[in-house]
Amino acid sequence: MSLRQFISTRGLLKTLSALKNSIVYTWDEAARILGLDEDLYSHPLHRELERPVRVILIGAGHRGGIYADYATKSPREMRVVGVAEPNAARRKRIAAAHGIPPERCFTDWKAVFEAAPGQDGVAGAWADAVIIATPDRLHTAPCLRALAQGYDVLLEKPVAPTEAECRQILAAAQASGRIVGVCHVLRYTPYFRELKALIDGGMVGEVVSVQHLEPIEHVHMSHSYVRGNWRKSEDATPIILAKSCHDTDIIRWLVGAPAEEVHCFGNLKWFKEANAPAGSTARCTDGCQVERECPYSALQIYYRDRKRLYVFDLPEDQGLWGPLIMQGLNTTDYGRCVYRMDNDQPDHLTANILFANGVTAGFSMEAFVSYEGRRTRIMGSMGDIVGNMESFTLTSFKDGKRRSWSMKTDAHGGGDHRLVKDWVQAVGQKNPALLSSPIEVSVESHLIAYAAETSRVNRSIERVQL
Ligand SMILES: NC(=O)c1ccc[n+]([C@@H]2O[C@H](COP(=O)([O-])OP(=O)(O)OC[C@H]3O[C@@H](n4cnc5c(N)ncnc54)[C@H](O)[C@@H]3O)[C@@H](O)[C@H]2O)c1
């Protein structure tokens, strides 16, 4: 029996109430007790595909590499047959890993569509679909071109920097009849799937309100949104889209109704020059006198701790890394002082959302926390749930019983490859119903985020126009 079938029966309520109070189960234990299949999250529509889906990877950076890895794991389902990436080291790495011949390696996304033109809604002869994992401002043009030429698409979030572009992609997807999956990977995590299933199964009665916290973690914030490519909203997208469209999506999904109004406050409070400590310098490597005590020391994060090194494109031989990291700290933004950047993204924000079914949600995005992992509280008429992405506890108001589930998963809560699997299956079977985050659904989360950003900037309450 699959989990979906299982949860669709009210038997779940009965079985769970037989479990003891306040016990923490791992997923494996829970599966054994409940008599579920070994793979809790296999989709009932998954099938053996007749042939692997042929994919061209556009943007072979951090995310693109993760998605392409799925082909290595599941070669019967997906093959990477082309790559477009201006960075030579990244392009070559993908080409070598997937055996892509030089004539199918490109330095820019446009060349993909010239090399494999496709016509009248039929994709180019050597590929079925494209994965678009380029920077935020480079999603719309390749996506529209891919749809026009008959490709199905896996599109990184945020869909587009503006509402107009987002609606344009939606319209093009609907007109073409192609599949556009959006990389809202949290929907594919065991944790959020289970939370959604319990809510839909009536385990907390009717949902009344939601509190959702996204703790970015202070070093992650400094890496991506102070030093990194997402530090300026004009160059990337406002942080409520860049980071938190996942959260507006998850909240809307759990609530199960469209958003009507949103109100948002937030600003950049700490990462600015006025807060630069005495003795600090433009780069951490310039003889900064407070480097050893600064939590954002680039020397500590990248050189001594060897964290988040993917931005330096290091060779496999770790013996060569030391001087190359130092070179990166001396020449790239990752060596600059966090208080002397040109960043403008808020380092804290809070949004309130009112949904059409009367549910209210409070959302906070916080940089200044020592931990990661979304925290979610669901308040229902018959019970509540408190969770932190590793475990959650459901308390029933009827009998006071508390039941907890716990799990340890890989990065992004285990959602990355589950998303690719569902998308590949959707493309292979030409059935968008396999996707939890098609463009038609994902647009809504973005409309909430655009409205929240307008509210933050204008200090207004905004209506979400669907
Ligand atoms: N789904 C998620 O959870 C998640 C997480 C992080 C980032 N993202 C999003 O994924 C996207 C990629 O982020 P990333 O972290 O992989 O960034 P990245 O910088 O590591 O990768 C982007 C790649 O696109 C390449 N590129 C730039 N111009 C190009 C062009 N003209 N043609 C082809 N390729 C080009 C860059 O060289 C780079 O290698 C962004 O939109 C980001 O916001 C999503």
The ligand as an SDF file (V2000), in Angstrom:
LIG
                    3D

 44 48  0  0  0  0  0  0  0  0999 V2000
   15.3430   25.3820   -5.6750 N   0  0  0  0  0  0  0  0  0  0  0  0
   16.1240   25.8360   -4.7370 C   0  0  0  0  0  0  0  0  0  0  0  0
   15.9810   25.4890   -3.5840 O   0  0  0  0  0  0  0  0  0  0  0  0
   17.2430   26.7850   -5.0740 C   0  0  0  0  0  0  0  0  0  0  0  0
   18.3340   26.9220   -4.2040 C   0  0  0  0  0  0  0  0  0  0  0  0
   19.3490   27.8110   -4.5560 C   0  0  0  0  0  0  0  0  0  0  0  0
   19.2390   28.5410   -5.7360 C   0  0  0  0  0  0  0  0  0  0  0  0
   18.1550   28.4160   -6.5480 N   0  0  0  0  0  0  0  0  0  0  0  0
   18.0200   29.1580   -7.8070 C   0  0  0  0  0  0  0  0  0  0  0  0
   18.6530   28.3990   -8.8330 O   0  0  0  0  0  0  0  0  0  0  0  0
   19.2270   29.2860   -9.8240 C   0  0  0  0  0  0  0  0  0  0  0  0
   20.6940   28.9400   -9.9700 C   0  0  0  0  0  0  0  0  0  0  0  0
   21.3250   29.1050   -8.7080 O   0  0  0  0  0  0  0  0  0  0  0  0
   22.7500   28.4540   -8.3910 P   0  0  0  0  0  0  0  0  0  0  0  0
   22.9180   28.4980   -6.9170 O   0  0  0  0  0  0  0  0  0  0  0  0
   22.9040   27.1880   -9.0980 O   0  0  0  0  0  0  0  0  0  0  0  0
   23.6750   29.5620   -9.0320 O   0  0  0  0  0  0  0  0  0  0  0  0
   25.0620   29.3400   -9.7700 P   0  0  0  0  0  0  0  0  0  0  0  0
   25.6290   30.7040   -9.9770 O   0  0  0  0  0  0  0  0  0  0  0  0
   25.8490   28.3110   -9.0560 O   0  0  0  0  0  0  0  0  0  0  0  0
   24.6040   28.7270  -11.1840 O   0  0  0  0  0  0  0  0  0  0  0  0
   24.0810   29.4870  -12.2370 C   0  0  0  0  0  0  0  0  0  0  0  0
   24.8450   29.0940  -13.4830 C   0  0  0  0  0  0  0  0  0  0  0  0
   24.2720   29.7080  -14.6390 O   0  0  0  0  0  0  0  0  0  0  0  0
   25.3360   30.0050  -15.5130 C   0  0  0  0  0  0  0  0  0  0  0  0
   24.9920   30.9910  -16.5350 N   0  0  0  0  0  0  0  0  0  0  0  0
   25.1120   32.3430  -16.4780 C   0  0  0  0  0  0  0  0  0  0  0  0
   24.7770   32.8840  -17.6700 N   0  0  0  0  0  0  0  0  0  0  0  0
   24.4370   31.8590  -18.4790 C   0  0  0  0  0  0  0  0  0  0  0  0
   24.0210   31.7980  -19.8500 C   0  0  0  0  0  0  0  0  0  0  0  0
   23.9190   32.8980  -20.6080 N   0  0  0  0  0  0  0  0  0  0  0  0
   23.7500   30.5940  -20.4090 N   0  0  0  0  0  0  0  0  0  0  0  0
   23.8870   29.4480  -19.6510 C   0  0  0  0  0  0  0  0  0  0  0  0
   24.2960   29.4580  -18.3550 N   0  0  0  0  0  0  0  0  0  0  0  0
   24.5590   30.6630  -17.7860 C   0  0  0  0  0  0  0  0  0  0  0  0
   26.4130   30.5320  -14.5600 C   0  0  0  0  0  0  0  0  0  0  0  0
   27.7060   30.5420  -15.1500 O   0  0  0  0  0  0  0  0  0  0  0  0
   26.3030   29.5570  -13.4000 C   0  0  0  0  0  0  0  0  0  0  0  0
   27.1830   28.4610  -13.5310 O   0  0  0  0  0  0  0  0  0  0  0  0
   18.9450   30.6830   -9.3080 C   0  0  0  0  0  0  0  0  0  0  0  0
   17.8180   31.2120   -9.9330 O   0  0  0  0  0  0  0  0  0  0  0  0
   18.7000   30.4870   -7.8170 C   0  0  0  0  0  0  0  0  0  0  0  0
   17.9090   31.4930   -7.2410 O   0  0  0  0  0  0  0  0  0  0  0  0
   17.1750   27.5330   -6.2290 C   0  0  0  0  0  0  0  0  0  0  0  0
  1  2  1  0
  2  3  2  0
  2  4  1  0
  4  5  1  0
  4 44  2  0
  5  6  2  0
  6  7  1  0
  7  8  2  0
  8  9  1  0
  8 44  1  0
  9 10  1  0
  9 42  1  0
 10 11  1  0
 11 12  1  0
 11 40  1  0
 12 13  1  0
 13 14  1  0
 14 15  2  0
 14 16  1  0
 14 17  1  0
 17 18  1  0
 18 19  2  0
 18 20  1  0
 18 21  1  0
 21 22  1  0
 22 23  1  0
 23 24  1  0
 23 38  1  0
 24 25  1  0
 25 26  1  0
 25 36  1  0
 26 27  1  0
 26 35  1  0
 27 28  2  0
 28 29  1  0
 29 30  1  0
 29 35  2  0
 30 31  1  0
 30 32  2  0
 32 33  1  0
 33 34  2  0
 34 35  1  0
 36 37  1  0
 36 38  1  0
 38 39  1  0
 40 41  1  0
 40 42  1  0
 42 43  1  0
M  CHG  2   8   1  16  -1
M  END
$$$$
